[in-house]
């Protein structure tokens, strides 16, 4: 304790503090001192609890507490009683050094009225609170709360979920009477009053379903369970659970109403009905269900699901079980099955069994199922007569029920599909019919909806690899009642016709590829790479005769450096990964020269997708390659010459500037030493010529520098700052000329530019605007921007003299072109500015009218 503060030593001997430590299992200690603000100190245990051992920088307790909790805590501390022993009990959320959130309980007090200090003992309640939250979430998910009533105080306790079910506000405090008053008047309130009374007086527990009126006056079905607790023959406590069962109860009531309605509708249809609790096996049949088999319900008693299984034919029972399972797994909405049942007289009767699951358990299992039995024995007898007719039909035809099981098949059908000696009646179509690309399940389902489907060509593949082509049609068949009983399928073997057509197609394909007169080289190449056929153009290109070339492979005349790339694409084509490919490669001419070619290869396959051969198209691009090489050489030469010209221009501009500068300095020295010489007209002309030469060289130097610096990197520059800096430098000039300078550029806008160029461009346009002002106007020069998708447009607008664009548009940006009489006009500024803009990948446009003004538009890239 002494490691924190002398205050802890003082309080260590305090009986109150020692008692507090003993009862609260302290995990850390916090000291608060009230000066202008609350100052806090943490002991080592508290720092360790928060993940800050000795040596690790501790940010302070308040900095780790969630802000909303800290505000509430300090409010509570500010209100603590100043009397010795005044106590605070508070839960705070604090952040551990590893990021985890801790729930800390702070219990503390001000030790005397005069002391500004408070001492708090801290317990880690994280595990407890997280467990409580988990319990609450589980109860919330199941909508189950709990409650108890202390009969001495007559005040109930409601859990958070119980309060949510009642929809009460956070400050609502129930008592026994108000708790009872939540139940709906009538049966619900009378029942809860009765069972509570019996629990209190007789010790009887209760479990009831009632209607509750929530705090918001909403009706809600609930399940209330109560357990009394007695001591010395007297009930001292009543407790239990409270569950929201509203949706489940509503669904159950709806199901009961639907079942009642359905049963009423069934009574007039002469159908047998059944109701089955799938989970318990409890079953209910009506009298008609029993009558179909020649029994009465009394004769079949006791009734259960075993009553059905004992009467059903074993083969049909197996089918029924599978279809029921599909229904339970929600693969089908309805259960449907045709089955045989043993009649009381010993013969078999056929029934159409149909049902549906109407309710499910909370974990998704089938609960209640309802269905009907219809006697279809007469319909089945009719089908047997039709089956005999089909068996004797001369065509290939088969008859199926709704499950696509065979009812009958003609002898030709059996022969066509190799079914001789096999039992097919009752078996599925899918187990006997060869594989095909068709989705037969979808076709049959469409037929059972009353639709007919057919196809003129269908490919069948047998297990032994044999292929058969058929023409087929599938349509529904109907019973006497006009109901669809299944599907009929007609087929015709067209294999021989199809094979003939395929052979003709292959033959026509070969002839259609008549390449003898093609203007490019063409060849048919085997899978192994042998030339099977070549045209004259290819022979001419390679230098071999047809006979010589057919004895070689393409590998024999391919340049070794290009062979692997060609073969790799070829093998991909053989594997079926591609149908065609194209590649530039080199062949060897018969005389040894290299032939550059563009090769295009296509694979030819038969109807079974078997690769037959390749068709190659070969274009001689040797001249093109030579031309490309020559162009590249010329480009390289041009680049070298341009570089030399740049160096020459740089040298010339440098040397001229040096010599002209020397001349100017000599004249300046002469003027200082002998000013009388400059009264001579020839000397004056010499000085003026020297100044003009210097100015001309400076202009040429600027132009050379623009070209030499065009490759300098561009940077993202804040345009507003550049404009503002230039305006400040021109402030005296603009005031003297009475021209208003306006900066309307977005302060955050950036443009990509070479900094020195951008400074020069802005300065040139602003000085031009001042220089060529209209003396008859209140002159201004304005800078603003417009954002485009890929560029930023910078506008320099003035209301000065303007430019006659009809007269000067073609020479506006020319060297030494001037359009107004002004002492400072040299015709160089716009020329240099345009070069600078274009060197940065931008462009410039202009709008101008004489005596109206001018707008220069500079477009620079965003990125």
C-alpha positions, 0 to 999 in steps of 0.5 A, spaced: 500 500 500 505 504 501 508 504 494 502 508 492 501 514 497 502 516 504 494 516 504 494 508 503 498 508 509 493 512 513 487 508 511 491 501 512 490 502 519 482 504 518 478 499 521 472 501 516 477 500 510 480 493 513 473 491 513 471 493 506 478 489 504 476 483 507 469 483 505 470 485 497 476 481 495 479 487 492 483 486 485 486 493 486 486 500 489 484 507 486 485 514 490 482 520 487 484 527 490 479 533 488 483 539 486 481 543 480 480 537 477 480 529 480 487 527 480 487 519 480 492 514 483 492 507 481 496 501 486 500 496 482 495 491 483 490 495 479 495 497 474 497 489 473 489 488 472 489 493 466 495 489 463 500 495 465 506 491 469 512 495 472 516 498 466 510 498 461 507 506 460 501 506 464 496 512 461 492 513 467 485 509 469 481 515 467 484 514 460 482 507 460 475 507 462 469 508 457 467 515 456 460 515 458 461 510 464 467 515 466 462 521 466 456 518 470 462 515 475 464 522 476 457 525 477 456 520 482 462 521 486 461 529 486 454 527 489 457 523 495 456 524 502 461 528 506 460 524 512 465 519 514 463 512 511 459 515 505 459 509 500 459 509 492 458 502 489 459 503 481 460 498 475 465 501 470 467 498 463 475 499 462 480 497 456 485 492 458 492 493 454 490 487 450 484 491 447 479 486 451 474 490 455 473 489 463 467 490 467 470 493 474 466 494 480 468 500 484 467 500 492 469 506 495 468 512 500 470 519 503 474 517 509 472 524 513 468 530 511 475 535 511 479 530 506 478 531 499 481 524 498 476 518 496 479 511 496 476 505 492 477 498 492 476 494 485 473 488 483 474 484 476 467 482 475 468 481 467 467 473 468 460 474 472 457 480 467 459 476 461 456 470 464 449 474 466 449 477 458 450 470 455 444 467 460 440 473 458 441 472 450 439 465 451 433 467 455 432 472 450 432 467 444 428 462 447 423 468 449 423 465 457 424 470 463 424 468 470 420 471 476 419 471 483 415 474 489 417 475 496 411 474 500 413 478 506 414 484 501 409 482 496 413 485 491 415 481 485 422 481 481 422 480 474 428 478 469 430 483 463 426 478 459 420 478 463 420 485 463 421 485 455 415 480 454 411 485 458 413 491 454 414 495 461 419 501 461 425 501 465 423 505 471 416 500 472 416 497 479 411 491 479 407 489 485 403 482 486 396 486 484 399 490 478 402 483 475 395 480 476 392 485 472 396 484 466 392 478 464 386 479 460 379 480 463 375 474 463 378 467 462 385 468 463 385 473 469 380 468 472 385 462 471 391 466 473 388 468 480 385 461 481 392 457 480 396 463 484 391 462 490 392 454 489 399 455 489 399 459 495 394 455 499 395 448 497 402 448 494 400 446 487 405 448 482 402 451 475 403 451 468 398 455 464 397 458 457 394 465 458 393 472 454 397 478 457 395 485 455 402 488 455 404 495 458 402 498 451 396 494 450 398 489 445 395 482 446 400 476 447 399 469 449 404 467 454 406 461 458 406 462 466 409 456 470 409 457 478 412 453 483 411 455 491 416 455 496 413 453 503 417 453 510 413 451 517 407 450 513 407 457 510 408 459 503 414 464 503 416 465 496 413 464 489 417 463 483 417 460 476 418 462 468 415 466 463 415 465 456 412 468 450 409 463 446 404 468 442 407 466 435 407 459 436 400 459 439 397 463 433 400 458 428 397 452 432 390 455 432 390 457 425 392 450 424 386 447 428 382 452 424 385 449 417 384 442 419 377 443 421 375 447 414 379 441 410 375 436 414 369 439 412 371 439 405 373 432 405 366 429 408 363 430 401 368 427 396 368 420 398 375 420 400 379 417 406 382 421 411 388 420 416 391 425 421 398 423 423 403 425 429 409 424 426 413 424 433 408 420 437 406 415 432 398 417 434 394 416 428 386 418 426 383 415 420 375 416 418 371 411 416 372 412 409 379 410 410 377 403 413 371 402 408 376 402 402 379 396 405 373 393 407 373 394 414 370 398 419 374 403 424 372 398 430 375 392 426 381 396 426 382 398 433 387 400 436 388 405 431 396 407 430 401 408 424 402 400 424 395 400 422 397 402 415 404 399 415 400 392 416 395 393 410 400 396 405 404 392 400 411 391 402 414 393 395 409 399 396 411 401 403 418 402 401 416 407 396 412 410 401 417 411 406 422 414 401 417 419 399 415 421 406 422 422 407 423 427 401 417 431 404 420 431 411 426 434 408 422 439 405 425 437 398 417 436 396 411 440 398 406 434 398 407 427 399 404 423 393 404 415 392 400 410 389 400 404 393 396 397 394 393 395 400 390 388 403 382 388 402 379 384 408 377 379 402 384 378 401 385 381 394 389 388 393 386 394 392 390 401 389 389 407 393 392 414 391 395 417 398 396 424 398 398 428 404 402 434 407 406 436 413 402 442 416 406 444 422 413 443 425 417 442 431 421 448 433 427 445 431 425 443 424 422 436 425 415 434 422 410 434 427 403 434 424 401 431 417 394 430 414 392 427 408 387 423 404 386 416 401 383 415 394 380 408 391 384 408 384 383 400 383 378 401 377 383 406 374 389 401 375 385 396 371 384 401 366 391 402 365 393 394 365 388 394 359 392 400 355 399 396 357 397 390 353 395 394 347 402 398 348 406 391 348 403 389 342 404 396 338 409 395 332 413 402 334 418 404 340 413 406 345 413 406 353 408 408 358 410 411 365 406 413 371 407 419 375 414 417 378 417 415 371 416 407 373 415 403 367 407 401 366 408 398 359 413 398 353 413 395 346 417 389 344 420 394 339 422 399 345 425 393 349 429 391 342 432 398 341 434 399 348 437 392 349 432 391 355 431 383 353 431 379 359 431 385 363 425 386 368 423 393 367 415 394 369 415 398 376 423 400 375 425 407 373 426 410 366 432 412 369 435 406 370 434 403 364 435 408 359 442 410 356 445 417 358 444 423 354 445 430 354 437 431 356 434 433 363 429 427 362 427 429 369 425 436 367 422 433 361 417 428 364 415 434 370 413 438 364 409 432 361 405 431 368 403 438 367 400 437 361 405 439 356 408 435 350 416 435 348 419 433 342 426 433 339 428 431 332 435 429 334 438 426 341 444 423 342 444 417 347 451 414 350 451 406 352 455 404 358 459 400 352 461 407 349 456 405 343 452 411 340 445 411 338 441 417 335 434 417 336 428 422 334 423 422 340 416 425 343 414 425 350 406 427 352 402 426 358 396 420 358 389 421 361 385 416 365 377 416 365 376 422 370 381 426 365 386 426 370 394 426 368 396 419 370 403 419 367 407 420 361 408 416 354 414 416 350 415 415 343 422 414 339 425 412 333 432 410 331 435 415 326 443 412 327 444 410 320 441 417 317 445 421 322 452 417 321 451 418 313 449 426 315 456 426 319 460 423 314 457 428 308 459 434 313 466 432 314 467 430 306 463 437 305 468 441 310 474 438 307 472 440 300 469 447 302 476 448 305 479 448 298 485 452 299 489 451 292 488 458 290 489 462 296 493 468 296 497 465 303 500 459 304 495 454 307 496 447 309 493 441 312 497 438 318 496 431 321 496 431 329 504 428 329 506 435 325 506 431 318 504 436 312 498 432 309 496 437 304 499 444 302 498 449 297 502 452 291 503 459 295 506 455 301 511 451 297 513 458 293 514 461 300 518 455 303 522 454 297 520 446 297 516 442 292 509 439 294 513 432 294 519 434 298 514 438 303 510 432 304 516 428 306 517 433 312 514 435 318 513 442 320 518 441 326 523 440 320 523 447 317 521 451 324 527 455 327 529 452 333 528 458 337 521 458 335 519 451 336 517 450 343 512 456 343 509 453 337 509 446 340 506 448 347 500 452 343 499 445 339 499 441 345 494 445 348 489 445 342 490 437 342 488 437 349 482 441 347 484 447 351 483 451 345 480 451 338 485 455 335 492 459 336 496 464 332 503 465 333 509 469 329 515 464 328 521 463 323 521 458 318 528 456 314 527 456 306 530 451 302 536 455 301 537 456 308 534 463 309 530 465 315 522 466 313 518 470 318 511 468 318 504 469 321 502 462 323 494 461 324 492 454 326 485 451 327 483 444 329 478 440 325 474 435 330 468 430 328 462 429 331 465 426 337 469 431 338 475 427 336 481 431 333 482 429 326 487 434 323 489 442 323 488 447 318 494 452 318 494 459 314 501 462 313 503 469 311 510 471 309 511 477 313 519 477 312 518 484 308 514 487 314 519 485 319 525 488 315 521 494 314 520 494 322 527 494 323 529 499 318 523 504 321 526 502 328 533 504 326 531 511 323 527 512 329 533 511 333 537 515 329 532 521 329 532 520 337 540 521 337 539 527 332 534 530 336 539 529 342 544 532 339 540 538 336 538 540 344 545 539 346 547 544 340 541 549 342 544 549 349 551 550 347 549 556 342 544 559 347 549 559 353 555 561 348 551 567 345 549 569 352 556 569 355 558 574 349 552 578 349 553 579 356 560 581 356 559 586 350 553 589 355 558 589 361 563 593 356 558 598 354 556 599 361 563 600 363 565 605 358 559 609 359 561 610 367 568 611 365 567 616 359 559 618 359 561 623 353 561 618 348 554 616 349 552 623 346 555 620 340 549 618 335 553 611 333 554 609 340 547 610 342 545 606 336 551 601 338 548 600 346 541 600 343 543 594 338 547 591 344 540 591 349 536 588 343 541 582 342 541 581 350 533 581 350 533 576 344 538 571 347 534 571 353 528 569 349 531 564 345 534 561 352 527 561 355 525 557 349 531 552 349 530 551 356 522 549 355 524 544 350 530 542 355 526 541 361 520 538 358 522 531 361 522 534 368 517 531 373 510 534 374 508 535 381 501 536 385 501 543 386 496 547 390 494 552 384 491 557 389 497 558 393 501 559 386 496 564 384 495 568 391 503 568 391 503 571 384 498 576 386 502 579 392 508 580 387 504 584 383 500 588 388 504 594 387 503 594 379 496 592 379 495 598 384 499 603 380 495 601 374 488 601 377 487 593 375 483 589 380 486 582 381 481 576 383 483 569 385 477 565 385 480 558 385 478 553 390 484 553 396 484 545 396 485 544 388 491 541 386 494 540 379 499 536 376 505 541 373 512 543 373 512 548 378 517 553 375 512 553 368 506 554 372 509 560 376 511 563 369 504 561 366 500 565 371 505 571 372 505 571 364 497 571 364 496 576 370 501 581 367 498 581 360 492 582 363 494 588 367 499 591 361 493 591 356 487 594 360 482 598 357 483 605 360 476 607 359 473 601 364 474 599 371 479 593 369 480 587 372 483 580 371 480 574 374 483 567 375 478 561 376 477 554 375 472 548 372 473 541 373 472 536 368 473 528 368 480 528 366 482 535 366 482 542 370 481 548 366 484 554 369 481 561 366 484 567 366 479 573 364 480 580 363 476 586 361 481 589 357 483 591 350 481 584 347 484 581 341 482 581 334 481 573 333 479 573 326 485 577 324 490 574 328 488 567 330 493 563 326 499 567 329 496 568 336 502 564 339 507 565 334 514 568 336 515 575 336 507 576 334 504 583 337 497 585 337 497 592 341 502 598 341 505 597 348 512 599 350 513 592 353 510 588 347 515 583 345 511 578 342 515 572 346 510 571 352 505 567 349 509 563 345 513 561 351 507 560 355 504 555 350 510 551 349 510 550 357 503 548 357 504 543 351 510 541 355 506 539 361 501 535 356 496 540 356 493 545 351 491 552 351 484 555 348 482 563 347 476 567 347 476 574 345 473 580 343 476 587 341 474 592 347 470 587 351 476 582 354 479 576 353 479 569 356 485 564 356 483 557 358 489 552 360 487 545 361 492 541 365 491 534 367 488 532 374 493 526 375 
